[in-house]
Amino acid sequence: MKNRLEEVRKEKGITQEELARALEVSRQTVGSLENGRYNPSIILAFKIASYFNLKIEEIFIYEEKDYEK
C-alpha cells in the first residue's frame, strides 16, 4: 500500500522519533511504514490519521492491485 506518511510528517516538521513516541511504536516501525515495507493495522492507521488531523485515505492510498493474487 502506498502512503504519504513521510511527506505529511516532513510538512509538519516532525521527526520519525517524535512521531513514534506519539504513536507508541518504534522509530523503525515509522521508517518501515514510510518505505512501504509494513502496512499498519487499522488501529495504527486511525492513530496516524488522528495525529495529523487527516482522514486515513489522505495518508494511505489503497490500490486494488496491491491485493490481487
N, C-alpha and C positions, 0 to 999 in steps of 0.2 A: 504494500500500500504506500502510495506516495504521500508526502506531507510537507507542510510549510513551517514546521516547528522551528527549525534553525533560523529561518527568515524572520518569523514573528518574534522569536526570543531576542535576536540581534536588534530588531527595530525598537524594542523596549529597553535595550541596554542592559540585559540581564545575562549573567554568565551561566554556563551549564551547571556549575556548583550551586549557585543561588536557586536555580530552578529545581534542581534535585532536592535540595533541602526543603523547599516549599511543598514539593510533591511527595516527600518522604521516600525517595528512591535514590539509587546511587548515581553519581555523575556518569558512570559507564552506561547506565540504562538510558539516560538522556542522550548520550552520544550515539548509542545503538538505535534509538528512535529516530534521531535526526538523519542517520545514514541509511535508514530503511532496513536495517538488519533485524529489527524487532518491531512487531505490531503490538500496540498497547491493548491491555484488557479494556473492556468498555468502561469500567470504573476509572481507570487511569486516564482514558481519553476524556471523560467528563471532567476529571480534576484539572487536566491541562487546559481544556476549553474554558472552564470556570476561572482559572487563574488569570487567563488573558482576557476574560470577559468577552469571549467569542463563542460561536457555535462550533460544534465538533467538525462539521463539514467545511468550516472556514480554515481549518488546520489540516485535517486529514482528508485525502482525496481517494475515494473508493472508485476503482475501475473494475468492471465485470471481469475483464481478462485476468485480473490478479488471482481469481479463484477458479478459473477454468481448468479442467483436467484433461 
